[in-house]
Amino acid sequence: MYLFRLAGDITHLLSIVVLFRKIRTTKSCAGISLKTQELYGLVFLTRYSGLVIKYHSLYNTLGKLIFIGTSLATVWHMRYHKVVKQTYNKDQDTFRHYYLILLCLGLALLIPRSFTVIEVLWAFSIYLEAVAILPQLVLLQRSRNIDNLTGNYVFLLGAYRALYLLNWIYRFFTELHRVLWIPWVSGLVQTALYADFFYYYIKSWKKHEELKLPA
């Protein structure tokens, strides 16, 4: 187990806890993009499609089941919970996320690690995760004022990806000595998408102000 990877997994799990705390305690999903949550659900379902075929460890299996289960549960709450669904910002969450799905599927078919079903699905999930946050960031820019739980959730998601990038760099110098192009490039793109949000998040935290993103 690598330190940066463990820290990334913990941060990712914390982001899910923060999101569920927001939805379950406030009975509200205001400021949360259903489009992004649907994309993450698709990411986990395709990335862990080999779960029933190959067993790695209890930690690995539980982690995968938690990510799949929580992502699907979030989508269910936002779509079908009689109270939560009424707080969904449908008029502002209009990013056409199916274009991202088609784009990433095309990339996965053209540039996989190898041309097998599992590897194509894995590549698709990596590409899609890199851009899955876009509907959420667009929604936050439109809503402008962001509550603490939503801001913390997005920040933790970005921190998780940054920590995974550090893990890959560490492994490059200590173990692999080769560039893993698909996760490296996708991870860099994903981290770059968070850069603007990180700036305003840290700025608001230092000044003890409400988080706002420019339109």
C-alpha positions as CSV (number, residue, x, y, z in Angstrom):
1,M,0.0,0.0,0.0
2,Y,1.5,3.4,-1.0
3,L,1.1,6.4,1.3
4,F,-0.2,8.8,-1.4
5,R,-2.7,6.2,-2.7
6,L,-4.0,5.5,0.8
7,A,-4.3,9.2,1.5
8,G,-6.1,9.5,-1.9
9,D,-8.5,6.7,-1.0
10,I,-9.3,8.2,2.4
11,T,-9.9,11.6,0.8
12,H,-12.1,10.1,-1.8
13,L,-14.1,8.3,0.9
14,L,-14.3,11.5,2.9
15,S,-15.8,13.3,-0.1
16,I,-18.6,10.6,-0.2
17,V,-19.2,11.0,3.5
18,V,-19.5,14.8,3.1
19,L,-21.9,14.4,0.2
20,F,-24.1,11.8,2.1
21,R,-24.1,14.0,5.2
22,K,-25.4,16.9,3.1
23,I,-28.1,14.8,1.5
24,R,-29.2,12.8,4.6
25,T,-29.1,15.5,7.2
26,T,-30.4,18.5,5.2
27,K,-32.6,16.4,2.9
28,S,-31.3,18.6,0.2
29,C,-29.2,18.1,-2.9
30,A,-29.1,21.9,-3.8
31,G,-25.8,22.7,-5.5
32,I,-25.1,19.1,-6.4
33,S,-25.1,18.1,-10.1
34,L,-27.1,14.9,-10.9
35,K,-25.2,14.8,-14.2
36,T,-21.9,14.5,-12.4
37,Q,-23.2,11.9,-10.0
38,E,-24.5,9.8,-13.0
39,L,-21.2,10.0,-14.7
40,Y,-19.4,8.9,-11.5
41,G,-21.8,6.0,-11.2
42,L,-20.9,5.0,-14.8
43,V,-17.2,5.4,-14.0
44,F,-17.3,3.0,-11.1
45,L,-19.6,0.4,-12.8
46,T,-17.2,0.2,-15.9
47,R,-13.9,0.4,-14.0
48,Y,-14.9,-2.3,-11.6
49,S,-16.6,-4.6,-14.1
50,G,-14.0,-7.2,-13.4
51,L,-14.9,-7.4,-9.8
52,V,-16.7,-10.7,-10.1
53,I,-13.9,-12.2,-12.2
54,K,-10.7,-11.4,-10.2
55,Y,-10.3,-11.0,-6.4
56,H,-7.4,-8.9,-5.2
57,S,-8.0,-8.2,-1.5
58,L,-10.7,-7.5,1.0
59,Y,-9.7,-3.8,1.1
60,N,-9.8,-3.6,-2.6
61,T,-13.2,-5.4,-2.9
62,L,-14.9,-3.4,-0.2
63,G,-13.6,-0.1,-1.6
64,K,-15.0,-0.9,-5.0
65,L,-18.4,-2.0,-3.6
66,I,-18.6,1.2,-1.5
67,F,-17.9,3.5,-4.4
68,I,-20.4,1.7,-6.6
69,G,-23.1,1.5,-3.9
70,T,-22.8,5.1,-2.8
71,S,-22.7,6.6,-6.3
72,L,-25.9,4.7,-7.2
73,A,-27.5,5.6,-3.9
74,T,-26.8,9.3,-4.5
75,V,-28.3,9.2,-7.9
76,W,-31.4,7.4,-6.5
77,H,-31.9,10.0,-3.8
78,M,-31.6,12.9,-6.3
79,R,-34.0,11.3,-8.7
80,Y,-36.6,9.5,-6.5
81,H,-36.4,10.6,-2.9
82,K,-39.7,12.5,-2.3
83,V,-38.0,15.3,-0.4
84,V,-34.5,15.4,-1.8
85,K,-35.5,15.5,-5.5
86,Q,-37.5,18.7,-4.9
87,T,-34.3,20.5,-4.0
88,Y,-32.4,19.5,-7.2
89,N,-31.4,22.5,-9.4
90,K,-32.6,21.0,-12.6
91,D,-32.9,24.3,-14.4
92,Q,-29.2,25.1,-13.7
93,D,-27.8,21.5,-14.2
94,T,-28.1,21.6,-18.0
95,F,-24.6,20.4,-19.1
96,R,-25.0,17.8,-21.9
97,H,-23.1,15.1,-20.2
98,Y,-23.9,12.5,-22.8
99,Y,-21.4,14.2,-25.1
100,L,-18.7,13.4,-22.6
101,I,-19.8,9.8,-22.6
102,L,-19.6,9.5,-26.3
103,L,-16.3,11.3,-26.5
104,C,-14.7,9.1,-23.8
105,L,-16.1,5.9,-25.4
106,G,-14.6,6.9,-28.7
107,L,-11.2,7.5,-27.0
108,A,-11.4,4.2,-25.2
109,L,-12.1,2.3,-28.4
110,L,-9.2,4.1,-30.2
111,I,-6.6,4.3,-27.3
112,P,-7.0,1.4,-24.8
113,R,-4.2,-0.4,-23.0
114,S,-5.2,-3.4,-25.0
115,F,-8.2,-4.4,-27.1
116,T,-10.1,-6.5,-24.6
117,V,-13.6,-5.8,-23.2
118,I,-12.2,-5.2,-19.6
119,E,-9.4,-3.0,-20.8
120,V,-11.6,-0.9,-23.0
121,L,-14.1,-0.4,-20.1
122,W,-11.2,0.5,-17.8
123,A,-9.8,3.1,-20.3
124,F,-13.3,4.5,-20.7
125,S,-13.7,4.9,-17.0
126,I,-10.4,6.7,-16.7
127,Y,-11.2,9.1,-19.5
128,L,-14.7,9.7,-18.2
129,E,-13.5,10.3,-14.6
130,A,-11.2,13.0,-15.9
131,V,-14.1,15.1,-17.1
132,A,-17.0,13.9,-14.9
133,I,-16.7,17.0,-12.6
134,L,-17.4,19.4,-15.5
135,P,-21.3,19.5,-15.0
136,Q,-20.7,20.1,-11.2
137,L,-18.3,23.0,-11.8
138,V,-20.6,24.6,-14.3
139,L,-23.5,24.2,-11.9
140,L,-21.5,25.9,-9.1
141,Q,-20.5,28.8,-11.4
142,R,-24.2,29.3,-12.3
143,S,-25.4,29.1,-8.7
144,R,-22.5,31.4,-7.5
145,N,-23.1,31.0,-3.7
146,I,-21.9,27.6,-2.5
147,D,-22.7,26.1,0.9
148,N,-19.8,24.7,3.0
149,L,-20.7,21.0,2.5
150,T,-20.9,21.2,-1.3
151,G,-17.6,23.2,-1.4
152,N,-15.9,20.7,0.9
153,Y,-17.2,17.8,-1.2
154,V,-15.8,19.2,-4.5
155,F,-12.5,20.2,-2.8
156,L,-12.0,16.6,-1.4
157,L,-12.7,15.1,-4.8
158,G,-10.0,17.3,-6.3
159,A,-7.6,16.5,-3.5
160,Y,-8.1,12.8,-4.1
161,R,-7.1,13.1,-7.7
162,A,-4.0,15.3,-6.9
163,L,-2.9,12.7,-4.3
164,Y,-3.2,9.9,-6.9
165,L,-1.0,11.9,-9.3
166,L,1.6,12.1,-6.5
167,N,1.3,8.3,-6.1
168,W,2.0,7.7,-9.8
169,I,5.0,10.0,-9.7
170,Y,6.3,8.2,-6.6
171,R,5.9,4.8,-8.3
172,F,7.6,6.1,-11.4
173,F,10.8,6.9,-9.5
174,T,10.7,3.9,-7.1
175,E,9.2,1.1,-9.1
176,L,7.8,1.4,-12.6
177,H,10.3,3.7,-14.3
178,R,7.7,4.2,-17.1
179,V,4.9,6.6,-17.9
180,L,1.4,5.2,-17.6
181,W,0.0,7.5,-20.3
182,I,-3.7,6.9,-19.9
183,P,-4.0,7.6,-16.1
184,W,-1.3,10.2,-16.1
185,V,-2.7,12.4,-18.9
186,S,-6.3,11.9,-17.6
187,G,-5.2,12.7,-14.1
188,L,-3.5,15.9,-15.2
189,V,-6.6,17.0,-17.1
190,Q,-8.8,16.3,-14.2
191,T,-6.6,18.1,-11.7
192,A,-6.3,21.1,-14.0
193,L,-10.1,21.3,-14.2
194,Y,-10.1,21.8,-10.4
195,A,-7.4,24.5,-10.4
196,D,-9.8,27.5,-10.6
197,F,-12.0,26.0,-7.9
198,F,-9.0,25.3,-5.6
199,Y,-8.0,29.0,-5.9
200,Y,-11.3,30.4,-4.8
201,Y,-11.9,27.7,-2.2
202,I,-8.5,28.4,-0.5
203,K,-9.1,32.2,-0.9
204,S,-12.5,32.0,0.8
205,W,-11.1,29.7,3.5
206,K,-8.3,32.2,4.4
207,K,-10.7,35.2,4.5
208,H,-13.4,33.2,6.3
209,E,-15.8,34.2,3.6
210,E,-18.6,32.4,1.7
211,L,-17.3,30.5,-1.3
212,K,-18.2,32.1,-4.6
213,L,-17.1,31.3,-8.1
214,P,-17.0,33.9,-10.9
215,A,-19.7,33.6,-13.5
